[in-house]
Amino acid sequence: MLGYSDGSKGGVPPYDPVVMLKGLVLAAQHNISDARMEYLIRDRLSWPRLLGFDLDAAGS
């Protein structure tokens, strides 16, 4: 159902749909914009952990 491209055209690979859904739920619960959501994911340790991001790579 979720068709990913084969990567032959290049570009950044898409985020996992589960991560995107969790991010949308967090944003809706806290009533925040996309820009604020990005800031809070980078600022807090709990949100990237909930979304499944690698905490060691977050500072790079």
PyMOL Python script that loads the backbone (N, CA, C, O; Angstrom):
from pymol import cmd

cmd.read_pdbstr("""\
ATOM      1  N   MET A   1       0.823  -1.181   0.000  1.00  0.00           N
ATOM      2  CA  MET A   1       0.000   0.000   0.000  1.00  0.00           C
ATOM      3  C   MET A   1       0.875   1.255   0.000  1.00  0.00           C
ATOM      4  O   MET A   1       0.566   2.223  -0.695  1.00  0.00           O
ATOM      5  N   LEU A   2       1.953   1.245   0.767  1.00  0.00           N
ATOM      6  CA  LEU A   2       2.878   2.376   0.770  1.00  0.00           C
ATOM      7  C   LEU A   2       4.001   2.076  -0.217  1.00  0.00           C
ATOM      8  O   LEU A   2       4.927   1.326   0.090  1.00  0.00           O
ATOM      9  N   GLY A   3       3.908   2.664  -1.389  1.00  0.00           N
ATOM     10  CA  GLY A   3       4.899   2.399  -2.422  1.00  0.00           C
ATOM     11  C   GLY A   3       6.079   3.353  -2.319  1.00  0.00           C
ATOM     12  O   GLY A   3       5.941   4.560  -2.515  1.00  0.00           O
ATOM     13  N   TYR A   4       7.230   2.795  -2.011  1.00  0.00           N
ATOM     14  CA  TYR A   4       8.449   3.590  -1.975  1.00  0.00           C
ATOM     15  C   TYR A   4       9.154   3.483  -3.315  1.00  0.00           C
ATOM     16  O   TYR A   4       9.085   2.447  -3.977  1.00  0.00           O
ATOM     17  N   SER A   5       9.828   4.543  -3.715  1.00  0.00           N
ATOM     18  CA  SER A   5      10.580   4.483  -4.962  1.00  0.00           C
ATOM     19  C   SER A   5      11.840   3.651  -4.740  1.00  0.00           C
ATOM     20  O   SER A   5      12.233   3.382  -3.605  1.00  0.00           O
ATOM     21  N   ASP A   6      12.453   3.257  -5.828  1.00  0.00           N
ATOM     22  CA  ASP A   6      13.654   2.427  -5.743  1.00  0.00           C
ATOM     23  C   ASP A   6      14.911   3.244  -5.476  1.00  0.00           C
ATOM     24  O   ASP A   6      15.986   2.669  -5.306  1.00  0.00           O
ATOM     25  N   GLY A   7      14.808   4.551  -5.436  1.00  0.00           N
ATOM     26  CA  GLY A   7      15.954   5.403  -5.138  1.00  0.00           C
ATOM     27  C   GLY A   7      16.782   5.768  -6.350  1.00  0.00           C
ATOM     28  O   GLY A   7      17.824   6.407  -6.209  1.00  0.00           O
ATOM     29  N   SER A   8      16.347   5.381  -7.536  1.00  0.00           N
ATOM     30  CA  SER A   8      17.131   5.650  -8.735  1.00  0.00           C
ATOM     31  C   SER A   8      17.145   7.134  -9.099  1.00  0.00           C
ATOM     32  O   SER A   8      18.058   7.591  -9.788  1.00  0.00           O
ATOM     33  N   LYS A   9      16.144   7.889  -8.644  1.00  0.00           N
ATOM     34  CA  LYS A   9      16.093   9.319  -8.955  1.00  0.00           C
ATOM     35  C   LYS A   9      16.852  10.156  -7.936  1.00  0.00           C
ATOM     36  O   LYS A   9      16.995  11.365  -8.123  1.00  0.00           O
ATOM     37  N   GLY A  10      17.336   9.550  -6.873  1.00  0.00           N
ATOM     38  CA  GLY A  10      18.065  10.289  -5.853  1.00  0.00           C
ATOM     39  C   GLY A  10      17.137  10.932  -4.861  1.00  0.00           C
ATOM     40  O   GLY A  10      15.953  10.601  -4.792  1.00  0.00           O
ATOM     41  N   GLY A  11      17.671  11.843  -4.100  1.00  0.00           N
ATOM     42  CA  GLY A  11      16.869  12.525  -3.100  1.00  0.00           C
ATOM     43  C   GLY A  11      17.006  11.895  -1.727  1.00  0.00           C
ATOM     44  O   GLY A  11      17.663  10.869  -1.555  1.00  0.00           O
ATOM     45  N   VAL A  12      16.380  12.523  -0.767  1.00  0.00           N
ATOM     46  CA  VAL A  12      16.425  12.053   0.612  1.00  0.00           C
ATOM     47  C   VAL A  12      15.391  10.941   0.783  1.00  0.00           C
ATOM     48  O   VAL A  12      14.253  11.086   0.337  1.00  0.00           O
ATOM     49  N   PRO A  13      15.772   9.834   1.423  1.00  0.00           N
ATOM     50  CA  PRO A  13      14.778   8.775   1.632  1.00  0.00           C
ATOM     51  C   PRO A  13      13.660   9.239   2.562  1.00  0.00           C
ATOM     52  O   PRO A  13      13.904  10.043   3.462  1.00  0.00           O
ATOM     53  N   PRO A  14      12.446   8.749   2.361  1.00  0.00           N
ATOM     54  CA  PRO A  14      11.318   9.197   3.189  1.00  0.00           C
ATOM     55  C   PRO A  14      11.414   8.662   4.609  1.00  0.00           C
ATOM     56  O   PRO A  14      12.050   7.637   4.852  1.00  0.00           O
ATOM     57  N   TYR A  15      10.776   9.364   5.553  1.00  0.00           N
ATOM     58  CA  TYR A  15      10.684   8.864   6.919  1.00  0.00           C
ATOM     59  C   TYR A  15       9.718   7.690   6.949  1.00  0.00           C
ATOM     60  O   TYR A  15       8.844   7.563   6.091  1.00  0.00           O
ATOM     61  N   ASP A  16       9.885   6.858   7.923  1.00  0.00           N
ATOM     62  CA  ASP A  16       8.992   5.732   8.124  1.00  0.00           C
ATOM     63  C   ASP A  16       7.587   6.255   8.416  1.00  0.00           C
ATOM     64  O   ASP A  16       7.442   7.215   9.174  1.00  0.00           O
ATOM     65  N   PRO A  17       6.545   5.650   7.834  1.00  0.00           N
ATOM     66  CA  PRO A  17       5.179   6.126   8.071  1.00  0.00           C
ATOM     67  C   PRO A  17       4.766   6.092   9.538  1.00  0.00           C
ATOM     68  O   PRO A  17       3.980   6.936   9.969  1.00  0.00           O
ATOM     69  N   VAL A  18       5.272   5.148  10.306  1.00  0.00           N
ATOM     70  CA  VAL A  18       4.938   5.072  11.730  1.00  0.00           C
ATOM     71  C   VAL A  18       5.519   6.274  12.467  1.00  0.00           C
ATOM     72  O   VAL A  18       4.866   6.834  13.347  1.00  0.00           O
ATOM     73  N   VAL A  19       6.739   6.676  12.116  1.00  0.00           N
ATOM     74  CA  VAL A  19       7.369   7.851  12.726  1.00  0.00           C
ATOM     75  C   VAL A  19       6.567   9.102  12.390  1.00  0.00           C
ATOM     76  O   VAL A  19       6.348   9.950  13.255  1.00  0.00           O
ATOM     77  N   MET A  20       6.132   9.221  11.148  1.00  0.00           N
ATOM     78  CA  MET A  20       5.343  10.380  10.742  1.00  0.00           C
ATOM     79  C   MET A  20       4.008  10.426  11.486  1.00  0.00           C
ATOM     80  O   MET A  20       3.567  11.497  11.904  1.00  0.00           O
ATOM     81  N   LEU A  21       3.367   9.273  11.651  1.00  0.00           N
ATOM     82  CA  LEU A  21       2.100   9.231  12.369  1.00  0.00           C
ATOM     83  C   LEU A  21       2.288   9.628  13.833  1.00  0.00           C
ATOM     84  O   LEU A  21       1.487  10.388  14.378  1.00  0.00           O
ATOM     85  N   LYS A  22       3.338   9.121  14.465  1.00  0.00           N
ATOM     86  CA  LYS A  22       3.614   9.491  15.863  1.00  0.00           C
ATOM     87  C   LYS A  22       3.871  10.985  15.972  1.00  0.00           C
ATOM     88  O   LYS A  22       3.409  11.627  16.916  1.00  0.00           O
ATOM     89  N   GLY A  23       4.605  11.547  15.014  1.00  0.00           N
ATOM     90  CA  GLY A  23       4.868  12.987  15.022  1.00  0.00           C
ATOM     91  C   GLY A  23       3.604  13.796  14.855  1.00  0.00           C
ATOM     92  O   GLY A  23       3.433  14.819  15.518  1.00  0.00           O
ATOM     93  N   LEU A  24       2.714  13.360  13.984  1.00  0.00           N
ATOM     94  CA  LEU A  24       1.441  14.061  13.799  1.00  0.00           C
ATOM     95  C   LEU A  24       0.575  13.998  15.048  1.00  0.00           C
ATOM     96  O   LEU A  24      -0.099  14.969  15.390  1.00  0.00           O
ATOM     97  N   VAL A  25       0.592  12.862  15.727  1.00  0.00           N
ATOM     98  CA  VAL A  25      -0.178  12.732  16.967  1.00  0.00           C
ATOM     99  C   VAL A  25       0.385  13.664  18.034  1.00  0.00           C
ATOM    100  O   VAL A  25      -0.373  14.343  18.726  1.00  0.00           O
ATOM    101  N   LEU A  26       1.715  13.701  18.173  1.00  0.00           N
ATOM    102  CA  LEU A  26       2.332  14.613  19.147  1.00  0.00           C
ATOM    103  C   LEU A  26       1.981  16.066  18.840  1.00  0.00           C
ATOM    104  O   LEU A  26       1.625  16.831  19.737  1.00  0.00           O
ATOM    105  N   ALA A  27       2.084  16.439  17.570  1.00  0.00           N
ATOM    106  CA  ALA A  27       1.783  17.817  17.171  1.00  0.00           C
ATOM    107  C   ALA A  27       0.321  18.164  17.451  1.00  0.00           C
ATOM    108  O   ALA A  27       0.022  19.270  17.902  1.00  0.00           O
ATOM    109  N   ALA A  28      -0.585  17.230  17.189  1.00  0.00           N
ATOM    110  CA  ALA A  28      -2.007  17.484  17.430  1.00  0.00           C
ATOM    111  C   ALA A  28      -2.314  17.577  18.923  1.00  0.00           C
ATOM    112  O   ALA A  28      -3.119  18.409  19.343  1.00  0.00           O
ATOM    113  N   GLN A  29      -1.673  16.725  19.721  1.00  0.00           N
ATOM    114  CA  GLN A  29      -1.920  16.756  21.162  1.00  0.00           C
ATOM    115  C   GLN A  29      -1.454  18.052  21.797  1.00  0.00           C
ATOM    116  O   GLN A  29      -2.078  18.555  22.731  1.00  0.00           O
ATOM    117  N   HIS A  30      -0.359  18.588  21.289  1.00  0.00           N
ATOM    118  CA  HIS A  30       0.216  19.795  21.881  1.00  0.00           C
ATOM    119  C   HIS A  30      -0.144  21.055  21.093  1.00  0.00           C
ATOM    120  O   HIS A  30       0.274  22.155  21.455  1.00  0.00           O
ATOM    121  N   ASN A  31      -0.923  20.898  20.011  1.00  0.00           N
ATOM    122  CA  ASN A  31      -1.387  22.020  19.202  1.00  0.00           C
ATOM    123  C   ASN A  31      -0.229  22.923  18.762  1.00  0.00           C
ATOM    124  O   ASN A  31      -0.214  24.120  19.047  1.00  0.00           O
ATOM    125  N   ILE A  32       0.740  22.321  18.061  1.00  0.00           N
ATOM    126  CA  ILE A  32       1.928  23.069  17.630  1.00  0.00           C
ATOM    127  C   ILE A  32       2.112  22.961  16.115  1.00  0.00           C
ATOM    128  O   ILE A  32       1.612  22.033  15.478  1.00  0.00           O
ATOM    129  N   SER A  33       2.832  23.921  15.561  1.00  0.00           N
ATOM    130  CA  SER A  33       3.091  23.963  14.125  1.00  0.00           C
ATOM    131  C   SER A  33       4.215  22.991  13.759  1.00  0.00           C
ATOM    132  O   SER A  33       4.864  22.420  14.635  1.00  0.00           O
ATOM    133  N   ASP A  34       4.435  22.814  12.462  1.00  0.00           N
ATOM    134  CA  ASP A  34       5.505  21.939  11.991  1.00  0.00           C
ATOM    135  C   ASP A  34       6.879  22.452  12.417  1.00  0.00           C
ATOM    136  O   ASP A  34       7.740  21.675  12.832  1.00  0.00           O
ATOM    137  N   ALA A  35       7.076  23.766  12.310  1.00  0.00           N
ATOM    138  CA  ALA A  35       8.371  24.344  12.682  1.00  0.00           C
ATOM    139  C   ALA A  35       8.633  24.169  14.178  1.00  0.00           C
ATOM    140  O   ALA A  35       9.746  23.838  14.586  1.00  0.00           O
ATOM    141  N   ARG A  36       7.610  24.392  14.983  1.00  0.00           N
ATOM    142  CA  ARG A  36       7.759  24.203  16.433  1.00  0.00           C
ATOM    143  C   ARG A  36       7.987  22.732  16.764  1.00  0.00           C
ATOM    144  O   ARG A  36       8.753  22.413  17.673  1.00  0.00           O
ATOM    145  N   MET A  37       7.332  21.841  16.038  1.00  0.00           N
ATOM    146  CA  MET A  37       7.506  20.401  16.238  1.00  0.00           C
ATOM    147  C   MET A  37       8.954  20.008  15.973  1.00  0.00           C
ATOM    148  O   MET A  37       9.552  19.264  16.751  1.00  0.00           O
ATOM    149  N   GLU A  38       9.516  20.507  14.877  1.00  0.00           N
ATOM    150  CA  GLU A  38      10.912  20.197  14.559  1.00  0.00           C
ATOM    151  C   GLU A  38      11.838  20.692  15.664  1.00  0.00           C
ATOM    152  O   GLU A  38      12.766  19.987  16.061  1.00  0.00           O
ATOM    153  N   TYR A  39      11.588  21.905  16.162  1.00  0.00           N
ATOM    154  CA  TYR A  39      12.407  22.448  17.242  1.00  0.00           C
ATOM    155  C   TYR A  39      12.314  21.580  18.497  1.00  0.00           C
ATOM    156  O   TYR A  39      13.335  21.276  19.115  1.00  0.00           O
ATOM    157  N   LEU A  40      11.111  21.183  18.876  1.00  0.00           N
ATOM    158  CA  LEU A  40      10.925  20.408  20.090  1.00  0.00           C
ATOM    159  C   LEU A  40      11.517  19.009  19.981  1.00  0.00           C
ATOM    160  O   LEU A  40      11.995  18.464  20.975  1.00  0.00           O
ATOM    161  N   ILE A  41      11.494  18.422  18.793  1.00  0.00           N
ATOM    162  CA  ILE A  41      12.125  17.110  18.604  1.00  0.00           C
ATOM    163  C   ILE A  41      13.625  17.228  18.811  1.00  0.00           C
ATOM    164  O   ILE A  41      14.246  16.333  19.385  1.00  0.00           O
ATOM    165  N   ARG A  42      14.210  18.325  18.349  1.00  0.00           N
ATOM    166  CA  ARG A  42      15.651  18.520  18.528  1.00  0.00           C
ATOM    167  C   ARG A  42      16.000  18.947  19.958  1.00  0.00           C
ATOM    168  O   ARG A  42      17.104  18.679  20.434  1.00  0.00           O
ATOM    169  N   ASP A  43      15.063  19.608  20.639  1.00  0.00           N
ATOM    170  CA  ASP A  43      15.329  20.171  21.959  1.00  0.00           C
ATOM    171  C   ASP A  43      15.159  19.158  23.089  1.00  0.00           C
ATOM    172  O   ASP A  43      15.939  19.166  24.042  1.00  0.00           O
ATOM    173  N   ARG A  44      14.177  18.306  23.001  1.00  0.00           N
ATOM    174  CA  ARG A  44      13.866  17.373  24.089  1.00  0.00           C
ATOM    175  C   ARG A  44      14.442  15.999  23.797  1.00  0.00           C
ATOM    176  O   ARG A  44      14.609  15.622  22.637  1.00  0.00           O
ATOM    177  N   LEU A  45      14.745  15.253  24.850  1.00  0.00           N
ATOM    178  CA  LEU A  45      15.227  13.887  24.678  1.00  0.00           C
ATOM    179  C   LEU A  45      14.084  12.882  24.574  1.00  0.00           C
ATOM    180  O   LEU A  45      14.238  11.840  23.938  1.00  0.00           O
ATOM    181  N   SER A  46      12.955  13.177  25.183  1.00  0.00           N
ATOM    182  CA  SER A  46      11.863  12.210  25.221  1.00  0.00           C
ATOM    183  C   SER A  46      11.180  12.051  23.853  1.00  0.00           C
ATOM    184  O   SER A  46      10.773  10.946  23.495  1.00  0.00           O
ATOM    185  N   TRP A  47      11.053  13.131  23.096  1.00  0.00           N
ATOM    186  CA  TRP A  47      10.341  13.034  21.826  1.00  0.00           C
ATOM    187  C   TRP A  47      11.102  12.234  20.783  1.00  0.00           C
ATOM    188  O   TRP A  47      10.498  11.370  20.147  1.00  0.00           O
ATOM    189  N   PRO A  48      12.402  12.469  20.566  1.00  0.00           N
ATOM    190  CA  PRO A  48      13.111  11.612  19.597  1.00  0.00           C
ATOM    191  C   PRO A  48      13.117  10.151  20.027  1.00  0.00           C
ATOM    192  O   PRO A  48      13.056   9.250  19.190  1.00  0.00           O
ATOM    193  N   ARG A  49      13.191   9.921  21.329  1.00  0.00           N
ATOM    194  CA  ARG A  49      13.163   8.546  21.822  1.00  0.00           C
ATOM    195  C   ARG A  49      11.814   7.902  21.502  1.00  0.00           C
ATOM    196  O   ARG A  49      11.768   6.749  21.072  1.00  0.00           O
ATOM    197  N   LEU A  50      10.726   8.627  21.704  1.00  0.00           N
ATOM    198  CA  LEU A  50       9.391   8.115  21.388  1.00  0.00           C
ATOM    199  C   LEU A  50       9.245   7.844  19.897  1.00  0.00           C
ATOM    200  O   LEU A  50       8.640   6.850  19.495  1.00  0.00           O
ATOM    201  N   LEU A  51       9.799   8.727  19.084  1.00  0.00           N
ATOM    202  CA  LEU A  51       9.689   8.577  17.628  1.00  0.00           C
ATOM    203  C   LEU A  51      10.616   7.514  17.070  1.00  0.00           C
ATOM    204  O   LEU A  51      10.453   7.093  15.925  1.00  0.00           O
ATOM    205  N   GLY A  52      11.596   7.070  17.866  1.00  0.00           N
ATOM    206  CA  GLY A  52      12.488   6.007  17.432  1.00  0.00           C
ATOM    207  C   GLY A  52      13.745   6.482  16.745  1.00  0.00           C
ATOM    208  O   GLY A  52      14.401   5.703  16.054  1.00  0.00           O
ATOM    209  N   PHE A  53      14.101   7.762  16.922  1.00  0.00           N
ATOM    210  CA  PHE A  53      15.338   8.268  16.335  1.00  0.00           C
ATOM    211  C   PHE A  53      16.537   7.849  17.173  1.00  0.00           C
ATOM    212  O   PHE A  53      16.419   7.641  18.381  1.00  0.00           O
ATOM    213  N   ASP A  54      17.694   7.726  16.524  1.00  0.00           N
ATOM    214  CA  ASP A  54      18.933   7.386  17.195  1.00  0.00           C
ATOM    215  C   ASP A  54      19.436   8.624  17.940  1.00  0.00           C
ATOM    216  O   ASP A  54      19.737   9.642  17.317  1.00  0.00           O
ATOM    217  N   LEU A  55      19.527   8.542  19.263  1.00  0.00           N
ATOM    218  CA  LEU A  55      19.926   9.700  20.065  1.00  0.00           C
ATOM    219  C   LEU A  55      21.399  10.054  19.874  1.00  0.00           C
ATOM    220  O   LEU A  55      21.776  11.209  20.076  1.00  0.00           O
ATOM    221  N   ASP A  56      22.237   9.099  19.493  1.00  0.00           N
ATOM    222  CA  ASP A  56      23.656   9.381  19.258  1.00  0.00           C
ATOM    223  C   ASP A  56      23.854  10.225  18.005  1.00  0.00           C
ATOM    224  O   ASP A  56      24.781  11.032  17.944  1.00  0.00           O
ATOM    225  N   ALA A  57      22.992  10.049  17.008  1.00  0.00           N
ATOM    226  CA  ALA A  57      23.115  10.781  15.750  1.00  0.00           C
ATOM    227  C   ALA A  57      22.379  12.108  15.778  1.00  0.00           C
ATOM    228  O   ALA A  57      22.501  12.884  14.831  1.00  0.00           O
ATOM    229  N   ALA A  58      21.613  12.403  16.836  1.00  0.00           N
ATOM    230  CA  ALA A  58      20.800  13.612  16.878  1.00  0.00           C
ATOM    231  C   ALA A  58      21.635  14.879  16.892  1.00  0.00           C
ATOM    232  O   ALA A  58      21.191  15.900  16.366  1.00  0.00           O
ATOM    233  N   GLY A  59      22.833  14.854  17.475  1.00  0.00           N
ATOM    234  CA  GLY A  59      23.670  16.034  17.568  1.00  0.00           C
ATOM    235  C   GLY A  59      24.468  16.330  16.319  1.00  0.00           C
ATOM    236  O   GLY A  59      25.082  17.393  16.224  1.00  0.00           O
ATOM    237  N   SER A  60      24.479  15.415  15.350  1.00  0.00           N
ATOM    238  CA  SER A  60      25.289  15.600  14.146  1.00  0.00           C
ATOM    239  C   SER A  60      24.603  16.468  13.144  1.00  0.00           C
ATOM    240  O   SER A  60      25.150  16.724  12.072  1.00  0.00           O
TER     241      SER A  60
END
""", "prot")
cmd.dss("prot")
cmd.show_as("cartoon", "prot")
cmd.util.cbc("prot")
cmd.orient("prot")
